[in-house]
Amino acid sequence: VRKICDNCKTAVNPNEKIKADILKTLERIPLAEKEAAKINENKIQLFRGKGCDHCSNTGMKGRIGVFEVLKITDTMKKIVEQEELKGEVLWKEFYDQGSLTIREDGIIKVLQGITTLEEVESATADTSKDKTFEPVEEKGK
């Protein structure tokens, strides 16, 4: 995903629906991951680039990866080998391992001010039934 330009980064206030959707996503992220990322669930702050000479007035400069890592444990090997145990069983083990989906990794980077919610939304699939995120309004508008 594209990174926000550090030279023109500005805070934006998410609406209540976006805050609620982010908090819902954070519920599944292990506490250790949230602490390591220094995420404060009581203060959901998002950012975007205004645009400047440094980023050719795009508000974005550079790229960063968002990742999903599946640990191949003995339990996971057994699940993969047994065709009838895929799907929900595979996802349950994935979550039990404390793994993050690519979208959850992206949300962490959004809350760290590295990228925007729109970037994560466009680069990742929303596996929930509800389409969650809407455009964020700039602070003060």
C-alpha positions in Angstrom: 0.0 0.0 0.0 1.1 3.6 -0.5 2.5 5.4 2.6 1.4 8.8 3.8 3.9 11.5 3.1 5.6 12.4 6.4 6.1 16.0 5.1 2.4 16.8 4.8 0.7 14.3 7.1 -2.3 15.7 8.9 -4.8 14.2 11.4 -8.3 13.5 10.4 -11.3 12.6 12.5 -13.1 9.4 11.6 -16.9 9.4 11.9 -18.6 7.2 14.5 -19.3 4.3 12.1 -15.6 4.1 11.1 -14.5 4.2 14.7 -17.0 1.4 15.5 -15.7 -0.7 12.6 -12.1 -0.1 13.6 -12.8 -1.1 17.2 -14.6 -4.2 15.9 -11.5 -5.2 13.9 -9.3 -4.5 16.9 -11.3 -6.9 19.1 -9.8 -9.8 17.2 -6.2 -8.6 17.3 -4.2 -10.1 20.1 -3.3 -7.7 23.0 0.4 -8.2 22.5 0.1 -7.1 18.8 -1.8 -4.0 19.8 0.7 -3.1 22.6 3.6 -3.6 20.3 2.0 -1.3 17.7 1.2 1.2 20.5 -2.5 1.3 19.6 -4.7 3.3 21.9 -8.3 2.0 21.5 -9.6 5.0 23.5 -8.2 7.5 20.9 -8.8 6.4 17.3 -6.8 8.9 15.2 -6.3 8.6 11.5 -4.1 10.5 9.1 -3.8 11.6 5.5 -1.4 13.7 3.4 -2.5 17.1 2.3 -0.1 17.1 -0.6 3.1 19.1 -0.9 6.2 19.5 -3.2 7.8 16.5 -1.5 5.1 14.1 -2.6 4.1 15.8 -5.9 0.9 17.0 -4.2 -0.4 13.4 -3.9 -0.2 13.2 -0.1 1.5 9.8 -0.5 5.2 8.9 -0.7 6.6 5.4 -0.9 5.1 2.0 -0.2 4.9 -0.5 2.6 3.7 -4.1 2.6 0.7 -5.5 4.5 1.0 -9.2 5.4 -0.8 -12.3 6.4 1.4 -15.1 7.7 0.1 -18.7 8.1 2.2 -20.6 10.6 2.5 -24.3 9.4 2.2 -26.1 12.8 1.6 -29.8 13.2 -2.1 -29.0 13.7 -2.2 -26.9 10.6 -0.5 -29.7 8.6 -3.2 -32.2 9.7 -6.0 -29.7 8.7 -4.5 -29.1 5.3 -3.9 -32.9 4.7 -7.5 -33.8 5.6 -9.7 -32.4 2.8 -12.9 -32.6 4.8 -11.4 -30.3 7.5 -10.7 -27.2 5.5 -12.6 -23.9 5.6 -13.9 -23.0 9.0 -11.5 -25.4 10.8 -8.5 -23.9 9.0 -9.7 -20.3 9.9 -10.2 -21.4 13.5 -6.7 -22.7 13.8 -5.4 -19.5 12.1 -7.1 -17.3 14.7 -6.2 -19.6 17.6 -2.5 -19.2 16.6 -2.9 -15.4 17.0 -2.3 -14.8 13.4 -3.4 -11.5 11.7 -5.3 -11.2 8.4 -3.8 -8.9 5.8 -6.6 -6.5 6.5 -5.9 -6.5 10.3 -2.2 -5.8 9.6 -3.3 -2.9 7.4 -5.6 -1.5 10.1 -2.6 -1.5 12.5 -0.6 0.5 9.9 -3.5 2.9 9.5 -3.7 3.5 13.3 0.1 4.0 13.4 -0.3 6.8 10.8 1.7 4.9 8.1 -1.1 4.6 5.5 -4.7 5.5 5.0 -7.9 3.5 5.6 -8.7 4.0 1.9 -5.4 2.4 0.9 -6.1 -0.7 3.1 -9.6 -0.9 1.9 -8.6 -0.9 -1.8 -5.8 -3.4 -1.3 -7.5 -6.0 0.9 -10.6 -8.0 0.8 -13.3 -7.4 3.3 -14.2 -10.8 4.6 -17.1 -9.6 6.8 -20.6 -9.4 5.6 -20.8 -5.6 6.0 -18.7 -3.2 3.9 -17.3 -1.2 6.7 -15.2 1.8 5.9 -16.3 5.0 4.3 -14.2 8.0 3.3 -12.7 10.0 6.2 -13.4 13.7 6.5 -10.5 16.1 7.2 -10.3 17.5 10.7 -12.2 20.8 11.0 -14.4 20.3 8.0 
